[in-house]
């Protein structure tokens, strides 16, 4: 049986423990993040939303999620 390895990542400055090699898209679903209303940065690089299903989380990744706010 393969042991599940957990890693620490940082999301908007807060440390979170996740399963190693879990996908960025899975984590965003768990956090209930509406993809159409946010910009996502992984290790200081803006992520193309078409690629989030392929991106796997690695130890010490830093993720910033910026919400768009409408107004006038």
Z-matrix of the N, CA and C atoms (Angstrom, degrees):
N
C 1 1.452
C 2 1.530 1 109.31
N 3 1.325 2 114.94 1 132.10
C 4 1.448 3 120.40 2 -178.02
C 5 1.524 4 110.10 3 -80.54
N 6 1.330 5 116.57 4 132.74
C 7 1.456 6 121.12 5 179.98
C 8 1.526 7 109.43 6 -79.30
N 9 1.309 8 115.84 7 136.89
C 10 1.462 9 121.16 8 178.12
C 11 1.525 10 107.73 9 -81.95
N 12 1.320 11 114.80 10 121.85
C 13 1.453 12 120.02 11 -179.30
C 14 1.522 13 108.89 12 -99.76
N 15 1.321 14 115.55 13 132.07
C 16 1.460 15 120.14 14 178.86
C 17 1.520 16 108.93 15 -105.40
N 18 1.330 17 114.24 16 147.13
C 19 1.462 18 120.61 17 -179.85
C 20 1.521 19 108.52 18 -129.76
N 21 1.321 20 115.98 19 161.75
C 22 1.459 21 120.99 20 177.15
C 23 1.522 22 108.70 21 -105.24
N 24 1.334 23 114.49 22 133.12
C 25 1.461 24 120.90 23 173.91
C 26 1.519 25 106.64 24 -127.79
N 27 1.307 26 116.90 25 170.72
C 28 1.457 27 120.91 26 179.64
C 29 1.522 28 108.26 27 -120.46
N 30 1.329 29 116.56 28 125.84
C 31 1.464 30 122.16 29 178.15
C 32 1.519 31 107.89 30 -119.54
N 33 1.332 32 115.71 31 117.71
C 34 1.467 33 121.71 32 -178.65
C 35 1.530 34 111.55 33 47.49
N 36 1.336 35 115.65 34 42.65
C 37 1.460 36 121.28 35 175.93
C 38 1.515 37 115.62 36 85.96
N 39 1.345 38 117.96 37 -7.09
C 40 1.466 39 120.89 38 -179.68
C 41 1.523 40 109.79 39 -105.24
N 42 1.321 41 116.10 40 135.87
C 43 1.469 42 120.20 41 179.39
C 44 1.518 43 109.43 42 -78.72
N 45 1.325 44 115.69 43 134.38
C 46 1.466 45 122.15 44 179.53
C 47 1.525 46 107.63 45 -132.99
N 48 1.324 47 116.37 46 141.79
C 49 1.459 48 121.46 47 176.75
C 50 1.518 49 108.53 48 -98.96
N 51 1.337 50 116.14 49 128.87
C 52 1.462 51 121.60 50 179.58
C 53 1.522 52 108.87 51 -133.67
N 54 1.316 53 116.08 52 166.76
C 55 1.462 54 120.96 53 177.06
C 56 1.523 55 108.37 54 -76.29
N 57 1.328 56 115.85 55 132.55
C 58 1.457 57 120.88 56 -179.44
C 59 1.526 58 110.79 57 -57.21
N 60 1.311 59 116.62 58 140.74
C 61 1.464 60 125.18 59 -179.45
C 62 1.525 61 113.90 60 68.05
N 63 1.341 62 117.61 61 12.99
C 64 1.465 63 117.01 62 173.52
C 65 1.527 64 107.23 63 -71.83
N 66 1.323 65 115.42 64 155.06
C 67 1.464 66 119.49 65 -175.10
C 68 1.524 67 110.91 66 -84.50
N 69 1.310 68 114.55 67 147.81
C 70 1.456 69 121.00 68 177.02
C 71 1.529 70 110.28 69 -57.12
N 72 1.329 71 117.10 70 -40.00
C 73 1.467 72 121.04 71 -179.32
C 74 1.532 73 111.31 72 -61.97
N 75 1.344 74 117.38 73 -38.17
C 76 1.472 75 121.11 74 179.40
C 77 1.527 76 110.35 75 -64.46
N 78 1.328 77 115.94 76 -42.97
C 79 1.453 78 120.43 77 -179.43
C 80 1.527 79 110.54 78 -64.39
N 81 1.319 80 117.82 79 -41.09
C 82 1.463 81 121.46 80 179.78
C 83 1.526 82 110.71 81 -64.37
N 84 1.343 83 117.16 82 -37.08
C 85 1.468 84 120.54 83 177.09
C 86 1.524 85 110.38 84 -64.85
N 87 1.342 86 116.66 85 -43.35
C 88 1.464 87 120.77 86 179.83
C 89 1.528 88 111.05 87 -60.86
N 90 1.325 89 116.10 88 -36.96
C 91 1.460 90 120.84 89 -179.26
C 92 1.534 91 112.51 90 -83.05
N 93 1.339 92 115.59 91 -1.36
C 94 1.475 93 122.47 92 -179.27
C 95 1.531 94 111.43 93 56.26
N 96 1.318 95 115.81 94 46.80
C 97 1.465 96 122.25 95 179.17
C 98 1.527 97 109.02 96 -88.46
N 99 1.323 98 118.44 97 121.69
C 100 1.473 99 120.38 98 178.02
C 101 1.531 100 110.27 99 -77.60
N 102 1.313 101 117.48 100 107.55
C 103 1.462 102 121.93 101 -173.46
C 104 1.518 103 113.81 102 -57.61
N 105 1.329 104 117.01 103 -31.07
C 106 1.459 105 118.89 104 -177.67
C 107 1.531 106 112.69 105 -74.94
N 108 1.332 107 117.88 106 -7.78
C 109 1.464 108 120.78 107 -177.05
C 110 1.517 109 113.47 108 -119.28
N 111 1.333 110 117.48 109 15.84
C 112 1.463 111 120.11 110 -178.66
C 113 1.530 112 111.74 111 -137.33
N 114 1.336 113 114.17 112 160.23
C 115 1.460 114 121.83 113 167.59
C 116 1.526 115 105.06 114 -115.66
N 117 1.335 116 116.57 115 140.65
C 118 1.462 117 120.78 116 -176.26
C 119 1.522 118 109.37 117 -120.27
N 120 1.323 119 114.02 118 130.42
C 121 1.452 120 120.55 119 178.88
C 122 1.530 121 107.53 120 -119.08
N 123 1.324 122 116.34 121 129.03
C 124 1.466 123 121.97 122 178.11
C 125 1.518 124 107.46 123 -118.45
N 126 1.334 125 116.25 124 117.38
C 127 1.461 126 122.17 125 -178.79
C 128 1.530 127 111.58 126 50.08
N 129 1.331 128 114.60 127 50.52
C 130 1.473 129 123.98 128 176.25
C 131 1.523 130 114.43 129 66.93
N 132 1.331 131 116.89 130 19.34
C 133 1.465 132 121.26 131 178.25
C 134 1.526 133 108.82 132 -125.26
N 135 1.326 134 116.38 133 126.22
C 136 1.470 135 119.73 134 -179.91
C 137 1.528 136 108.79 135 -70.02
N 138 1.321 137 115.67 136 133.64
C 139 1.460 138 122.10 137 -174.34
C 140 1.524 139 110.46 138 -96.19
N 141 1.322 140 114.95 139 133.29
C 142 1.469 141 121.28 140 171.99
C 143 1.529 142 106.20 141 -72.32
N 144 1.321 143 117.65 142 124.40
C 145 1.475 144 120.70 143 -175.84
C 146 1.523 145 112.77 144 -61.60
N 147 1.323 146 117.71 145 -21.06
C 148 1.470 147 119.79 146 177.38
C 149 1.529 148 111.09 147 -69.39
N 150 1.333 149 117.08 148 -17.70
C 151 1.465 150 120.55 149 -175.72
C 152 1.525 151 114.09 150 -100.14
N 153 1.332 152 118.23 151 -3.58
C 154 1.469 153 118.36 152 -174.06
C 155 1.524 154 113.58 153 -65.90
N 156 1.335 155 118.00 154 -23.26
C 157 1.469 156 119.46 155 177.81
C 158 1.523 157 111.90 156 -72.62
N 159 1.330 158 117.23 157 -19.37
C 160 1.463 159 121.03 158 -177.80
C 161 1.527 160 112.60 159 -97.00
N 162 1.322 161 117.07 160 -20.90
C 163 1.464 162 120.54 161 -175.48
C 164 1.523 163 111.95 162 -77.71
N 165 1.320 164 115.70 163 126.27
C 166 1.464 165 121.04 164 177.61
C 167 1.516 166 109.02 165 -105.01
N 168 1.327 167 115.14 166 142.18
C 169 1.457 168 120.75 167 -178.38
C 170 1.522 169 110.65 168 -78.72
N 171 1.330 170 115.06 169 139.04
C 172 1.455 171 121.32 170 179.01
C 173 1.524 172 109.88 171 -124.66
N 174 1.303 173 115.25 172 160.66
C 175 1.457 174 122.15 173 -178.28
C 176 1.531 175 110.45 174 -52.19
N 177 1.321 176 114.89 175 135.36
C 178 1.464 177 123.70 176 177.01
C 179 1.529 178 114.99 177 68.08
N 180 1.339 179 118.10 178 15.32
C 181 1.461 180 119.64 179 173.76
C 182 1.524 181 108.20 180 -61.19
N 183 1.332 182 115.34 181 144.86
C 184 1.459 183 120.91 182 176.37
C 185 1.517 184 107.73 183 -117.49
N 186 1.322 185 115.23 184 119.58
C 187 1.460 186 121.46 185 -177.28
C 188 1.520 187 108.68 186 -115.85
N 189 1.320 188 115.37 187 132.07
C 190 1.464 189 121.46 188 173.62
C 191 1.521 190 107.14 189 -118.11
N 192 1.319 191 115.91 190 129.65
C 193 1.465 192 121.36 191 178.98
C 194 1.518 193 106.83 192 -117.88
N 195 1.341 194 115.52 193 119.43
C 196 1.448 195 120.91 194 -178.16
C 197 1.528 196 108.44 195 -111.26
N 198 1.324 197 115.38 196 124.47
C 199 1.474 198 120.79 197 179.79
C 200 1.519 199 109.28 198 -89.30
N 201 1.327 200 116.15 199 137.45
C 202 1.460 201 121.67 200 174.55
C 203 1.524 202 108.27 201 -83.07
N 204 1.304 203 115.72 202 133.97
C 205 1.466 204 119.81 203 179.94
C 206 1.523 205 107.81 204 -121.98
N 207 1.336 206 114.80 205 124.09
C 208 1.455 207 119.41 206 178.49
C 209 1.518 208 111.09 207 -80.19
N 210 1.281 209 115.49 208 159.57
C 211 1.456 210 118.67 209 177.63
C 212 1.510 211 110.10 210 167.31
N 213 1.294 212 115.84 211 -177.07
C 214 1.445 213 117.01 212 -177.43
C 215 1.469 214 114.18 213 -154.31
